[in-house]
Amino acid sequence: MKAVIFHESANEMPKLTVYFKDKEIESFSFGEGMIRIGRDETNDVTIDSLAIAPVHAVITLRNGIATIRPLQDEFPITINGEKTQEGVLNNNDMLALGKHHVLFSDSVADGMFKPFAEALNGESSPAAPLFGIEPELPNGNFQIMDGENIGKIIPIKKNMVQLGRPGQGIVVVTRKKDGYFVSTLENKGSLTVNGEAIDNKIIKLTNNDVLSINDKSLQFFLS
């Protein structure tokens, strides 16, 4: 994994943004050193939830590289849907701690991708602002290919879309400047693109790709 290199100028300090569901709770910027994340108020980043350990994880920023490790086995963390004991953080990595998400950005200016939860039921949520900056991309959409909602169009209106159901498998579709990408958040059941298992990969979507989430199939297209 290529490690992100950060700098400590005013606009390039690493940033952590905490979310609960689709709501941004708080953002923090840090220079080099150790950052403690947990429920206790003495942490550098405090998340008030019983699903979070008093001291849940520590991020180390040193020599331009950011690493993270959980501190207790019963309180794990995931990076982009993959459970980890220790990992290197790259720009726009999404951490899951309990019921909260934390977005890592290698600079203040890059912290612009926001998550939101959306069940695979044919309903879409209203668009969220992109801090005044829109990617120069065609609009991405999914068309449901089977079931009672066959033919329904689901526009990708936010920069991070979750599709699926807890316990059955969830994928994340992320809109970035260079395209739309899909990865797993909860790697259960059958999660495929064009019949190929997503597993721990990040797959760039192209026109007419078919995303399958168990018994549901959606065709991706640009408009």
C-alpha positions in Angstrom: 0.0 0.0 0.0 1.4 3.4 -1.0 1.7 5.6 2.0 0.4 9.2 1.8 3.0 11.9 2.4 1.6 14.9 4.3 3.1 18.3 5.0 2.5 20.7 7.9 1.7 23.9 6.1 -1.5 25.7 7.0 -3.6 24.0 4.4 -1.8 20.6 4.3 -2.1 19.3 7.8 -3.8 15.9 8.1 -7.5 16.1 9.0 -9.9 13.7 10.7 -13.7 14.2 10.1 -16.1 12.3 12.4 -19.5 11.3 11.0 -22.5 9.6 12.5 -24.8 8.2 9.7 -24.9 11.1 7.2 -24.1 13.8 9.6 -20.7 15.5 10.1 -20.0 15.7 13.8 -16.7 17.4 14.0 -13.3 17.9 12.2 -9.8 17.9 13.7 -6.5 18.9 12.1 -3.1 17.7 13.5 0.6 18.0 13.1 3.1 15.2 13.7 2.6 13.1 16.8 0.2 10.6 18.3 -3.6 11.1 18.2 -5.7 9.1 20.6 -9.3 8.4 19.6 -11.9 7.1 22.1 -14.9 7.8 24.3 -13.0 9.3 27.2 -12.8 13.1 27.2 -9.0 13.1 27.6 -8.6 11.8 24.0 -7.5 14.1 21.2 -10.6 12.9 19.3 -13.6 12.1 21.6 -16.5 10.1 20.2 -19.4 9.8 22.7 -20.7 6.3 22.1 -20.8 3.1 24.2 -19.6 1.3 21.0 -16.3 3.2 21.3 -13.7 2.1 23.8 -12.5 4.7 26.4 -9.3 4.7 24.3 -10.2 3.0 21.1 -7.3 3.6 18.6 -4.2 5.6 18.1 -3.0 7.3 14.9 0.7 8.1 14.6 1.8 10.9 12.3 5.5 10.7 11.7 7.9 11.5 8.9 5.0 12.2 6.5 3.3 8.9 7.1 0.1 8.1 9.0 -0.5 4.8 10.7 -3.4 3.6 12.9 -3.9 0.6 15.3 -6.7 -0.4 17.6 -5.9 -0.8 21.3 -8.4 -3.4 22.3 -9.4 -6.6 20.4 -13.0 -6.3 21.5 -13.2 -2.8 19.9 -11.9 -3.3 16.3 -11.5 -0.8 13.5 -11.9 -1.2 9.7 -10.2 0.8 6.9 -12.5 1.0 3.8 -14.4 -2.0 5.0 -11.4 -4.2 5.9 -10.8 -5.1 9.5 -7.2 -4.3 10.5 -4.8 -4.6 13.4 -2.5 -1.9 12.0 -2.6 0.0 8.8 -1.2 2.9 6.8 -3.7 5.6 6.1 -4.0 7.2 2.7 -6.0 10.2 1.5 -9.8 9.7 1.8 -9.5 6.4 3.7 -12.7 5.8 5.7 -12.4 4.3 9.2 -15.3 2.6 10.9 -15.2 2.7 14.7 -18.4 1.3 16.3 -21.3 3.1 14.7 -19.2 6.1 13.7 -17.1 6.8 10.6 -13.9 8.9 10.5 -12.6 10.2 7.2 -8.8 10.7 7.0 -7.6 13.4 4.7 -3.9 14.2 4.1 -4.8 17.9 4.0 -7.6 20.2 5.0 -8.4 21.0 1.4 -8.9 17.3 0.5 -11.5 16.5 3.2 -14.5 16.7 0.9 -16.0 13.2 0.6 -19.0 12.6 2.9 -20.7 9.3 3.7 -24.4 8.5 4.0 -26.4 5.4 4.5 -28.9 4.2 1.9 -30.6 0.8 1.9 -31.1 -0.9 -1.4 -34.8 -0.2 -1.7 -34.9 2.1 -4.7 -35.0 5.3 -2.6 -32.4 8.0 -3.0 -31.5 10.8 -0.6 -31.2 14.5 -1.4 -27.8 15.7 -2.6 -25.3 17.0 -0.1 -23.1 20.0 -0.8 -19.5 19.3 -1.8 -18.1 22.3 0.1 -18.7 24.4 -3.0 -16.6 22.2 -5.4 -18.2 19.8 -7.9 -16.2 17.1 -9.5 -16.0 17.5 -13.3 -17.6 14.2 -14.0 -20.7 13.0 -15.8 -23.5 12.1 -13.5 -23.4 8.5 -12.3 -26.6 6.4 -12.0 -27.8 2.8 -11.3 -30.7 1.2 -12.9 -32.3 -1.7 -11.0 -32.4 -4.8 -13.2 -34.7 -7.1 -11.3 -37.3 -7.3 -8.6 -40.4 -5.1 -7.9 -38.4 -1.9 -8.6 -37.0 -3.1 -12.0 -36.2 -0.2 -14.3 -36.0 2.3 -11.5 -33.1 4.8 -11.8 -31.0 5.6 -8.7 -28.9 8.7 -9.3 -25.6 9.0 -7.3 -26.2 12.4 -5.8 -23.6 12.2 -2.9 -19.9 11.5 -2.8 -20.2 8.3 -0.9 -23.2 5.9 -1.2 -23.8 2.7 0.8 -25.9 0.0 -0.9 -27.1 -3.2 0.8 -28.3 -4.3 4.2 -26.4 -4.9 7.4 -25.7 -8.5 8.0 -26.2 -9.4 4.3 -23.4 -7.3 2.7 -22.9 -3.6 2.0 -20.9 -1.9 -0.7 -19.7 1.7 -0.9 -19.7 3.7 -4.2 -17.4 6.7 -4.0 -17.4 9.6 -6.4 -14.0 11.0 -6.9 -12.5 13.5 -9.4 -11.4 10.6 -11.7 -14.5 8.5 -11.6 -16.8 6.3 -9.6 -15.4 3.5 -7.5 -16.9 0.6 -5.6 -15.6 -1.3 -2.6 -17.0 -3.4 0.3 -18.0 -2.0 3.6 -19.4 -5.3 4.9 -18.0 -8.2 2.9 -20.8 -10.7 3.3 -22.9 -12.6 0.8 -22.3 -12.2 -2.9 -20.9 -8.8 -3.9 -19.7 -8.7 -7.5 -19.1 -6.4 -10.4 -19.7 -8.1 -13.8 -19.6 -11.4 -12.0 -16.2 -10.8 -10.3 -16.1 -10.8 -6.5 -15.2 -7.3 -5.1 -13.6 -8.8 -2.0 -11.0 -6.3 -0.7 -10.5 -4.6 -4.1 -11.5 -1.1 -5.1 -13.0 -1.3 -8.6 -13.6 1.6 -10.9 -17.0 1.5 -12.5 -17.5 2.0 -16.3 -20.6 2.4 -18.4 -22.9 -0.7 -18.3 -21.0 -2.4 -15.5 -23.4 -4.6 -13.4 -23.1 -4.4 -9.7 -24.7 -7.4 -7.9 -25.6 -7.4 -4.2 -26.8 -10.9 -3.5 -30.1 -11.2 -5.4 -30.2 -7.6 -6.5 -28.5 -6.4 -9.8 -27.9 -2.8 -10.7 -26.4 -1.5 -14.0 -24.2 1.5 -13.8 -24.3 4.2 -16.4 -23.1 7.8 -16.9 -25.4 10.6 -18.1 
